Amino acid sequence: MIEKHTAAKKSTLVSVFVNLCLGTFQIVTGFFSGSQGLIADGIHSFSDLVSDIVVLIANKHSSKDPDEDHHYGHYRYETAATAFIGLSLIGVGILMIWHAGYKIAYSDEIVEIKIIALWVALGALVIKELLFRYMLHVGEQVKSAMLIANSWHARSDAASSFVVATGIVGALFGYGVFDIIAALVVGLMIVKMGWDFSWDALHDLMDRSVSLEEDKKITNIILETKGVKGIHDLKTRKMGDMILVDVHIEVDANISVREGHDIAVAARLAVMTSMPAVLNLMSHVDPV
């Protein structure tokens, strides 16, 4: 667990540095070159800073040990952070859509774009794609939904930089409205991604069960435990990136209470050893 939080902190600090430098450069260049799309892309980069700060805070609090008020720990800080990232994306996207729509409605405000905007957009695309791959690798390695969500935030920046670059190319050929349309598309992309993250986190906060694949794996591990005759009423729920399991384990009715207890303990240990994401398994022993 310590390794997970250390990796999360390191990768997020890298993202903070990249987004701060890149966002500043994009916005300054956008104003200088007259590219609305590049300015929108820079704002998107700065929105990543908010997400990164939320991730750092959630990462710190989710690593706290259980206490009197939180018997299962603080893992849902990560789920709440994922939801906040999603909502912040939606807010940023809506503002960008509104601004782009305003510019399209008043097309007489469109200005000539300088070619430096294209080189900056292409450079941002490469940097964001590399950042995405790095953060996604870390998130998958430590199995953190929060880090994976934040990495896809970076991928959305890479995608938006591609759209912006395409719009700038059109503007350089005399179709200035293409740059503004690019800003509009970027806004729509951001809103869509924000909705997906928020909706997914909401389901986790409502005790969503694990995937069918994980459910089947837990079932098989328990059934393979010596002394287990069968199981029923297997229930799971997410706790951040961790899993809580409740299950009824069926054992021979003729064995002692101690033997039944030992079988249940063995099944619990087998599941938690094979699946480190399982925080706890609560079992009820039924005689058959």
N, C-alpha and C positions, 0 to 999 in steps of 0.2 A: 504493500500500500504506500509506503514511503517513497519507493521508486516511482510509482505512478504520479504522485503529487510533485515530485522533483522534476520529472520529465514534463509535466504540464506547465509548471512555472517557467522552465527554461524555454520551451517552445513558444509560450505566450509572450515572453519578454522579447524574443526574436521578432515576433509579429508586431509588437508595439513599436520597435525601432524602425522596421521596414515601413509600416503604415504612416508613422509620423513624418519620416523623410519623404516618402513617395507622395503622400497626400499634399504636403506643402509644395513640392515641386510641380505637381499636376495643376493645382489651383493657380499658382503664380504664372506658370506657362500658359494656362488657359486664358487668363485675363490678358496676358501680353499678346497671345496669338489670335484672340477673338473666338476661341472655340468653347461653345456652351457645353458640348459633349465632354470635353476634357475637364472642365470645371465640375460637372456632375460626377465624373469618375473620381476626381479628387475628393469630393464630398463623401463619396462612397468609401474611399480609403479611410477618411477620418471617422466614419461611422464604425469602421472596424476597431478603432481605438477604444470606443465605448464598450464594444463586445469584449475586447481583450482585458479591459479593466474589470468588467463583470466576471470574466473567467478567473482572473487572479484572485478576486475576493471570494468567489465560490470555492475555488480550489483550496484556499486557506481554511475556510470554515468547514468544508465537507470532510477534511482530514481529522477533525476533532473527535476525540473518543466519546462513547456514550456517557450521558450524565443523568441526573435525576429527572430532567424534563424530556430527554431524548434517549430512551432506552435502546433504540436501534441505531443510534448514531445520527450523523447529520448529512447523510448521503444525498438527500433530496435538494440540498443547496445547488447541486449540479443540474438537476432537472429544472429548478426555478431559474437558474442562469440561462439554460437553453431557451426557456420560454421568453425571457427578457431579450435575449439576442434576436429571437424571431420577431418580437413586437417592435424592437428598435429598427429592424430592417424594414418592416411594414411602414413605419412612420417616415423613415428616410425616403423610401420609394415613392410614397404618396406626394411628398413635397417636390421630388424631382419631376414626377408626372405633371403636377400642377404648373411648375415653372416652365417645363417644356411646352405644355399646352398653351400657356400664355404667349410664349415666343412665336409659336406657329400661328396663333391668331393675329399677332401683330408682326407679320413677316417683314415689314419695312424696317424693323430693328436689326435684321440679319446683317452681319458685317463680314468682310472678307477674312478668310482664315489663312494664317501663315503656316508654312510647311513644317516648322519646328513642332507644331502640335502633333503631327503624324508620328514623328520619331519618338516623342515622349509617350504617346499612346502605345506604340509598339514595344517600347522599353518596359512600360508598366505591365503589359501583357506577359512578357517573359518573366519578370520579377514575381508577379502574383502567381503565375503557374508554378514556379519553383517553390514559392512559399506554401502553396496549397499542398504540393506533393510531400514536402517536409512535414507539415503539420498533420496531414492525413496519416502518414507513416507512424508518427508518434502516437496519434490517437488510437489507431488500430493496434499498435504494439501494446499499449497499456489498457486497451479496451475501455475508452472513455467516450461516451456519447457526446458529452459537452465539448471535448476537443475536436471530435469529428465534425460536429455542427459548426464549430468555429473555423475549421479548415475549409468547409464548403462555403463559408462566408468569403474566404480568400479566393476560392474558385469562382464565386460570383463576380468578384472584382476582375479576375482574368477574362471571364466571358464578357463583362461590360467593356473592358478595354478593347477587346476585339470588335465589338459593335461600334464603339467610339471611333476606332481607327478606320473602320469601313465608312462611317459617316463623314469623317474628315476627308477621306479620299474623294467622296462625292462632292464635298464642298470645294475642294481644290480644283475640281473640274467645272466649277461654276454653279453648282447646285447647293447653295448654302443651307437650304432647309434640311438637307440630309443630316447635317451635324446635329440639328435640333431634334430630328426624328430619332437619331441614335441615342440622345439623352432620354427621350421618352421611352424607348425600348429598354434601356438600362433600368429605368424606374420600374417598369412592369416586371422585369426579371427579379428585381430586389423584393418587390411586394410578394411575388409568388414564392420565393425561397423563404421569406419571413413567415408566411402563412404555414408552410410545411413544417418548419421548426416549431412554431407555437402550437400547432395542432398536435404534433407528435408528443411534445412535452406535456400538454394538457392531459392526454391519455395516460401518460405515466403517472401524473399526479393523482389520477383517479384509479390507481392500483391496477393498471393494465397487466395482463398475464404475459408470460414469456412467449416466444415463438413456438410453433408446433414442433419444430426440430429440437429446441431445447427441452420442451416438455417430454418428448419421446426419449431423449437422452437420460433425463432424470428418472423416468419410469424404468428404463432398461437397467440402469445402475442399481436401483433398489431391488428389482426382481432377481438380479444376479447375486445378491447378497445371500450367503448361506443361511438357511432357516426361514427365509421369506417365502410364503406360499402364494401370495398375491397382494395387490394393493387396490384401494379405491379412494374416491374423493380427493384426488391430487389437485391441489390449488397452488398457484404461484402469483406473485405480484412483484413489480419492480420497486426498488428502493434506490433511486439514482441509477448507477450502473450495476448495482448489486441486486440479488434475487432472494426473496423470502419464500419458503416452501412449507406447505401444510399437507400432510398425507396420513391416511389410515393404512397401517401395515398389518397384513394377515399372517398369523403364525399358528402352529399346531396347538390345539386346545389342551393337549395333554402335558405340555411342558410347564415348568415353573414360571412364576412371575419374573424371577431374576433372569432366566434364560430368554424370555420374551423381551425383557428390557435390554439385554445384551445384544440381541439381534437388531433391535431398533437403533441402538447406538452404533452398531457396525454399519448399518445402512446409511445413517446420517454422515458418518465419517467418510464412507465411500463416495457419497455424492459431493461433499464439500472438498474432498481431495481431488477428485476428477474435474470438478467445476469450481475453480476459485471464486467465481462471481457469486456463488451461493453464500449469502451471509449467514443464514441459519435454516435448519430444517426441523420443524416441529412435527412429531409423529404421535399417533394414537395406535396402540397395539390392540388388534381384534383377534380373538380365538376362533379358529375354524376347524 
